Amino acid sequence: MIIEVGFDSDSTSMLHIFYTKLEKEYGVKINRVVTCIGVPGVDCYNDQMRLALEKKFGKDHLTQLYESMHIAQYGPRK
């Protein structure tokens, strides 16, 4: 997956932790691109990657993984 990060990206942010988990535990290669203007085609590429991950792990698996990590970090949503 291609992740666009800003120059001031926070390595303690929930998204950073989520993508790091995908890399380490799921074997997903994450390419972090530092940009402030965007990269053409990223959304289309990542949509295809999400479909492949859903096929491999199940349709709602990534959403549930993110939600469980969010609850662990911040508590239940209000």
C-alpha positions as semicolon CSV with decimal commas, in nm:
position;residue;x (nm);y (nm);z (nm)
1;M;0,000;0,000;0,000
2;I;0,109;0,356;-0,058
3;I;0,062;0,589;0,235
4;E;0,101;0,962;0,183
5;V;0,250;1,125;0,491
6;G;0,322;1,489;0,561
7;F;0,655;1,629;0,662
8;D;0,542;1,641;1,024
9;S;0,401;1,286;1,038
10;D;0,349;1,155;1,388
11;S;0,479;0,801;1,446
12;T;0,254;0,769;1,751
13;S;-0,068;0,839;1,559
14;M;-0,333;0,571;1,535
15;L;-0,297;0,543;1,155
16;H;0,081;0,502;1,178
17;I;0,041;0,228;1,439
18;F;-0,228;0,056;1,227
19;Y;-0,015;0,053;0,912
20;T;0,289;-0,066;1,109
21;K;0,078;-0,358;1,238
22;L;-0,028;-0,442;0,882
23;E;0,338;-0,450;0,784
24;K;0,466;-0,657;1,074
25;E;0,179;-0,898;1,136
26;Y;0,014;-0,926;0,794
27;G;0,313;-0,894;0,562
28;V;0,170;-0,592;0,380
29;K;0,442;-0,380;0,220
30;I;0,380;-0,017;0,311
31;N;0,549;0,254;0,106
32;R;0,542;0,584;0,293
33;V;0,563;0,879;0,056
34;V;0,642;1,217;0,204
35;T;0,440;1,471;0,011
36;C;0,225;1,775;0,056
37;I;0,072;1,770;-0,294
38;G;-0,048;1,409;-0,332
39;V;0,047;1,131;-0,571
40;P;-0,172;1,053;-0,874
41;G;-0,314;0,700;-0,882
42;V;-0,263;0,624;-0,512
43;D;-0,633;0,585;-0,435
44;C;-0,690;0,344;-0,723
45;Y;-0,384;0,134;-0,628
46;N;-0,482;0,124;-0,261
47;D;-0,842;0,030;-0,349
48;Q;-0,708;-0,273;-0,534
49;M;-0,484;-0,359;-0,237
50;R;-0,779;-0,333;0,002
51;L;-0,981;-0,569;-0,218
52;A;-0,694;-0,820;-0,217
53;L;-0,664;-0,796;0,163
54;E;-1,041;-0,838;0,203
55;K;-1,028;-1,147;-0,016
56;K;-0,745;-1,291;0,192
57;F;-0,866;-1,199;0,544
58;G;-1,239;-1,138;0,504
59;K;-1,448;-0,835;0,411
60;D;-1,467;-0,664;0,751
61;H;-1,142;-0,787;0,902
62;L;-0,939;-0,468;0,850
63;T;-1,223;-0,248;0,972
64;Q;-1,261;-0,462;1,284
65;L;-0,885;-0,463;1,339
66;Y;-0,869;-0,083;1,317
67;E;-1,172;-0,044;1,546
68;S;-1,027;-0,278;1,810
69;M;-0,695;-0,090;1,800
70;H;-0,881;0,242;1,826
71;I;-1,075;0,122;2,131
72;A;-0,754;-0,008;2,293
73;Q;-0,585;0,330;2,239
74;Y;-0,869;0,575;2,303
75;G;-1,155;0,377;2,459
76;P;-1,499;0,316;2,308
77;R;-1,638;0,568;2,062
78;K;-1,908;0,792;2,206
